[in-house]
Each structure stands twice: as structure tokens, then as C-alpha cells.
Amino acid sequence: MNELPQQLVNGLLLGSMYGLVALGYTMVYGIVQLINFAHGEIFMTGAFGALTVYVYILPDGTSMLIALPLMLIGAMIISTTVAVGAERFAYRPLRGGPRLAPLITAIGLSLALQQAVWAWYPEAKSARTFPGIPGGPFEIGTVTIQTGDVFVLCAAPLSMAILGYFVMRTRTGRGMQATAQDPDTAKLMGINTDRIIVVAFALGAIFAAVGGVAYGLKYGQIDFRMGFILGLKAFTAAVLGGIGNIYGAMLGGLVLGIAEALSTAYISDIPGMQQFGSQSWANVWAFVLLILVLLFRPQGLLGERVADRA
């Protein structure tokens, strides 16, 4: 029990990162009913975009106080470019086709992006060291917080607040709500639905880029495969919270992160269950949680706000 506060904080940190990536899944699904399985790779390209800025653009020895904002901008530019390009050239031509076609395209795009980074980025075949924030760790009672964790502690709630304000208070945000409810009627009311869809992809990519930088700062390294498993977990978080609900995406991420942290910390203490508490089993317990939620509450923890346009 003495470890419980530390494990809860670990879960909140992990869940915040899942939630940042899950926002992209839930916004795109809420508006165009598309599960963008390439979103995990958009998260990955954001992390490599940040690393590119630090290694190839900034002078050696640049302080992280100056480098980190520039790395974030670079990550957002790369992720947004990839996401908007995918929407324009991969998904938009299939929008009126069978719903299975864009899903298969998303899986193919995911693999293509992995291989593109593997082939073109120097030394991407192995994990690349990601720069860290100097200082720390910080002790708060019995809880230890690493310096890299401070970033996600600040970025996740700030991103959620900015997105909430944008969706609820701006003209484009209200257009996103209208398009999610009924795209045909929204178009008749003068809303440019194509533009709204592009904005949804771009916003999701921006938050994924923030998540990619947070991942690099937390773990100290990135590689071209990092987006696959984390993307699946972020999708799980979106479903847990109620896919189509932006607040549910963040809540689902937090629930998933805490469940993963507690399972790896305590299941190994149960007699006969030692082998099930290892880190390699963390992914298994994440999807066990998803199955349980789908069995007992298929609409997710906060339900689904978007209309079913089957």
C-alpha cells in the first residue's frame, strides 16, 4: 500500500499520454465515422519531427528551455502535414465508398509511414536517444516525479482545456459539432464540411505531436515502431471513454493508464500470478479492460454523443 500513491501517479502520467493521442481518434470518428488506424504513426512522426529539429536544425548545446518550444512546433508541423495529406489523398477519395475501404487504407498507411521513417530517417532502424529536460527528480511526499513527466502533467490538462474551448466557443468548433450530428444538413446550412474534416485531422495531429514529445521526454528514446502499440492503446482509451466524446477520450486514457500501472504493480503479488504481472502483460490487461467495458457498457464510460449515421 505504500507504493499506491506512486503507482497512481504513474498511471495518471501514462493515461495522460494515451488521452492526448486518443483525442485524434475520437474527433475523426465523431465527424467522419472513420477509425484512423494510422493515427499512431502520426504520433510517431511527430516525435521524429521534434528530434529532427533538435539534432539537425538547432545548434549543439542549445538549452532545452529554448529547444523544447521549437521541438514542439517542429513536431506539430510534421504531424499536421502527414495527417492533412492522408486526409486529402488517402481518405477523401474513398469517403463515398464502402466503409471498409478507408479502414483498410488506414492500416496500409500505418505500415507505409513506419517503413518510410525506417528507410529515410538516419539510424531509425534502432531506438534513437531523445533529449531530456535537465534537473529533477522531484520528491512530493512518497511520490517521485521525473523531470520528463512534468511536461505531460502540464501539457495534458492544458491541451484538454484548449480543445474544450475551441469546440464549444468558436465558430469552427460549432461547425464541427454540427457536422458530427448531421453532415448533410450542416452543408445545407453553409458549413464547409470538407474544411471541418481537415481541421479535425489537423487538431488530432497536433495533440498526437504533443504526445510524441511527451513520450520521448518520458522514456528518453523513440523508434519507428513506437506508434503501433501506443496507437492501439489510445484507440482503446477512446472506446473506453465513448468514442466521439472528446472528454471521454481523456477519461478513457486516464482509466487505462491507471489500470495498466496497478496491474503491473500488484498482480505479481498474488500467489500463482507472478508471471501475469510483468510489463509484457501490461498490453494484455489493457485489452482485457476494453473487453469488459464493451461487455457491460458498449457505449463507453461517457456514452457517445455523435449520431449513428449507419
C-alpha positions in Angstrom: 0.0 0.0 0.0 3.0 2.3 0.5 3.5 2.2 -3.3 -0.1 3.0 -4.1 0.4 6.9 -4.5 3.4 6.3 -6.7 1.5 3.8 -8.9 -1.5 6.1 -9.2 0.8 9.0 -10.3 2.5 6.6 -12.8 -0.9 5.6 -14.1 -2.0 9.3 -14.5 1.1 10.2 -16.4 0.7 7.2 -18.7 -3.0 7.8 -19.1 -2.5 11.5 -20.0 -0.3 10.4 -22.8 -2.8 7.9 -24.1 -5.5 10.6 -23.8 -3.6 13.1 -25.9 -3.4 10.5 -28.8 -7.0 9.3 -28.2 -8.3 12.8 -28.9 -7.4 12.4 -32.6 -9.2 9.0 -32.9 -12.4 10.3 -31.3 -12.6 13.6 -33.2 -12.1 12.0 -36.6 -14.5 9.2 -35.8 -17.1 11.7 -34.4 -17.1 13.7 -37.7 -16.5 11.2 -40.5 -17.1 7.8 -38.8 -13.6 6.7 -39.6 -11.2 4.8 -37.3 -7.9 6.2 -38.4 -5.5 3.4 -37.5 -2.7 5.4 -39.0 -3.0 7.9 -36.1 -0.4 6.0 -34.0 2.1 6.7 -36.8 1.2 10.3 -36.9 2.1 10.4 -33.2 5.4 8.7 -34.1 6.2 11.1 -36.9 5.7 14.0 -34.5 8.3 12.6 -32.2 10.8 12.2 -35.0 9.9 15.7 -36.2 10.9 17.1 -32.8 14.1 15.1 -32.8 14.9 16.4 -36.2 14.6 20.0 -35.0 16.9 19.3 -32.1 19.6 17.3 -34.0 19.7 18.9 -37.4 18.3 22.5 -37.0 19.3 23.8 -33.6 23.0 24.5 -32.7 24.8 22.0 -30.5 24.3 22.8 -26.8 21.1 24.7 -27.2 19.3 24.9 -23.8 16.1 22.8 -23.5 14.3 25.9 -22.3 14.8 27.3 -25.9 14.8 23.9 -27.7 11.6 22.4 -26.3 9.1 25.0 -27.7 10.9 24.8 -31.1 10.8 21.0 -31.0 7.1 21.1 -30.2 6.5 23.4 -33.2 8.5 21.1 -35.5 6.6 18.1 -34.2 3.2 19.8 -34.8 4.2 20.8 -38.4 5.3 17.3 -39.3 2.3 15.6 -37.8 -0.2 18.0 -39.2 1.4 17.8 -42.7 1.2 14.0 -42.6 -2.4 14.0 -41.2 -3.8 16.5 -43.6 -2.0 14.8 -46.5 -3.5 11.5 -45.5 -7.0 13.0 -45.4 -6.7 14.7 -48.8 -5.0 11.9 -50.8 -5.9 8.7 -48.9 -9.3 9.2 -47.2 -11.2 11.8 -49.1 -11.3 9.9 -52.4 -12.9 7.0 -50.5 -15.4 9.0 -48.5 -18.4 7.9 -50.5 -17.3 4.3 -50.9 -17.7 1.2 -48.7 -16.9 1.9 -45.1 -14.4 -1.0 -45.1 -12.2 0.7 -47.8 -10.9 3.7 -45.7 -10.3 1.3 -42.8 -8.1 -0.9 -44.9 -6.4 2.2 -46.3 -5.7 3.4 -42.8 -3.9 0.1 -41.9 -1.9 0.3 -45.1 -1.0 3.9 -44.5 0.2 3.0 -41.0 2.6 0.4 -42.3 3.7 2.8 -45.1 4.6 5.5 -42.6 6.5 3.1 -40.4 8.6 1.9 -43.4 9.1 5.5 -44.6 10.7 6.5 -41.3 12.6 3.3 -41.1 14.0 3.8 -44.6 14.6 7.5 -44.7 15.5 8.7 -41.2 19.2 8.1 -40.3 19.6 5.4 -37.7 15.9 4.8 -37.4 16.4 1.1 -37.5 17.3 1.3 -33.8 16.0 3.4 -31.0 17.1 7.0 -31.1 18.1 8.9 -28.0 15.7 11.7 -27.3 16.9 14.8 -25.4 15.7 15.2 -21.8 14.9 18.1 -19.6 17.7 18.7 -17.1 17.0 18.6 -13.3 14.9 16.5 -11.0 13.7 14.1 -10.0 11.2 15.8 -7.7 10.0 14.3 -4.4 6.5 15.0 -3.2 5.9 13.0 -0.1 6.3 9.4 -1.1 5.8 10.2 -4.8 8.8 10.7 -7.2 8.2 12.6 -10.4 10.8 12.6 -13.1 11.7 15.8 -15.0 10.2 14.5 -18.3 6.9 13.7 -16.6 6.4 17.4 -15.7 5.8 18.1 -19.3 2.9 15.7 -19.7 1.5 16.9 -16.4 1.2 20.4 -17.8 0.5 19.6 -21.4 -2.4 17.2 -21.0 -4.8 19.4 -19.0 -3.8 22.5 -21.0 -4.5 20.7 -24.3 -7.8 19.4 -23.0 -8.8 23.0 -21.9 -7.8 24.5 -25.2 -9.7 21.9 -27.2 -12.8 22.2 -25.0 -12.8 26.0 -25.5 -12.2 25.6 -29.2 -15.1 23.1 -29.7 -17.6 24.9 -27.5 -16.8 28.6 -28.1 -15.5 29.1 -31.6 -17.3 29.2 -34.9 -15.3 26.4 -36.3 -15.9 24.3 -33.2 -19.6 24.7 -33.5 -19.3 23.7 -37.2 -17.5 20.6 -36.0 -20.4 19.8 -33.7 -23.0 20.4 -36.5 -21.0 18.2 -39.0 -20.8 15.4 -36.4 -24.5 15.5 -35.8 -25.6 15.7 -39.5 -23.1 16.5 -42.3 -25.7 16.8 -45.0 -27.8 19.4 -43.0 -24.6 21.2 -42.0 -23.6 21.5 -45.6 -27.1 22.9 -46.5 -26.6 25.5 -43.7 -23.5 26.8 -45.4 -20.8 24.9 -43.4 -17.8 23.8 -45.4 -17.7 20.2 -44.2 -14.5 19.4 -46.1 -12.7 22.2 -44.3 -14.2 21.0 -40.9 -12.9 17.5 -41.6 -9.4 18.8 -42.4 -9.5 20.8 -39.1 -10.4 17.7 -37.2 -7.5 15.8 -38.7 -5.1 18.7 -38.0 -6.2 19.1 -34.4 -5.8 15.4 -33.7 -2.3 15.5 -35.3 -1.3 18.5 -33.1 -2.3 16.7 -29.9 -0.6 13.5 -31.1 2.6 15.5 -31.7 2.4 16.8 -28.1 2.0 13.2 -27.0 5.0 12.2 -29.1 7.2 14.8 -27.5 5.9 13.7 -24.1 6.8 10.1 -24.9 10.3 11.0 -25.9 10.9 13.1 -22.7 9.4 10.3 -20.5 11.3 7.4 -21.9 14.4 9.1 -23.3 14.2 7.3 -26.7 12.0 6.8 -29.7 11.8 4.4 -32.6 9.8 3.9 -35.8 7.6 1.1 -34.2 6.5 3.2 -31.1 3.2 4.3 -32.7 1.7 0.9 -33.3 1.1 -0.4 -29.8 0.6 3.1 -28.3 -1.9 3.9 -31.1 -3.9 0.7 -30.3 -3.9 1.7 -26.6 -5.1 5.2 -27.5 -7.8 3.8 -29.6 -8.8 1.5 -26.6 -8.9 4.7 -24.5 -11.2 6.4 -26.9 -13.5 3.4 -26.9 -13.4 3.2 -23.1 -14.5 6.8 -22.8 -17.1 6.7 -25.5 -15.6 7.2 -29.0 -16.9 10.5 -30.4 -16.7 12.2 -27.0 -13.6 14.3 -26.5 -13.8 14.4 -22.7 -14.4 10.6 -22.8 -11.2 10.2 -24.7 -9.1 11.8 -21.9 -11.1 10.0 -19.2 -10.6 6.7 -21.0 -6.9 7.4 -21.2 -6.6 8.0 -17.5 -8.6 4.9 -16.6 -6.5 2.8 -18.9 -3.2 4.2 -17.7 -4.1 3.7 -14.0 -5.4 0.2 -14.7 -2.1 -0.7 -16.5 0.1 0.7 -13.7 -1.8 -1.0 -10.9 -2.0 -4.4 -12.8 1.8 -4.5 -13.4 2.5 -3.4 -9.8 0.1 -5.7 -7.9 -0.9 -8.7 -9.9 2.6 -10.2 -9.4 2.0 -10.2 -5.6 -0.9 -12.6 -6.0 0.2 -16.2 -5.3 0.4 -18.1 -8.6 0.0 -15.0 -10.7 3.6 -13.8 -10.7 4.1 -14.3 -14.4 1.0 -12.2 -15.2 2.3 -9.0 -13.5 5.3 -8.4 -15.8 5.5 -5.4 -18.0 5.0 -7.6 -21.1 1.5 -8.4 -19.7 0.5 -4.8 -19.4 -0.8 -4.7 -23.0 -2.9 -7.8 -22.3 -4.6 -6.3 -19.3 -5.3 -3.1 -21.3 -7.4 -5.1 -23.8 -9.0 -7.2 -21.1 -10.3 -3.9 -19.6 -11.6 -2.9 -23.1 -13.5 -6.2 -23.5 -15.1 -5.9 -20.0 -16.2 -2.3 -20.8 -17.7 -3.4 -24.1 -19.5 -6.3 -22.5 -21.1 -4.2 -19.8 -21.2 -0.7 -21.2 -20.8 -0.8 -25.0 -21.2 2.9 -25.4 -18.2 3.7 -23.2 -17.9 5.4 -19.9 -19.4 8.7 -21.0 -21.5 7.4 -23.8 -21.4 8.5 -27.5 -22.5 12.0 -28.3 -22.5 11.7 -32.1 -25.4 10.4 -34.1 -25.2 6.9 -35.6 -25.2 7.5 -39.3 -25.1 3.9 -40.5 
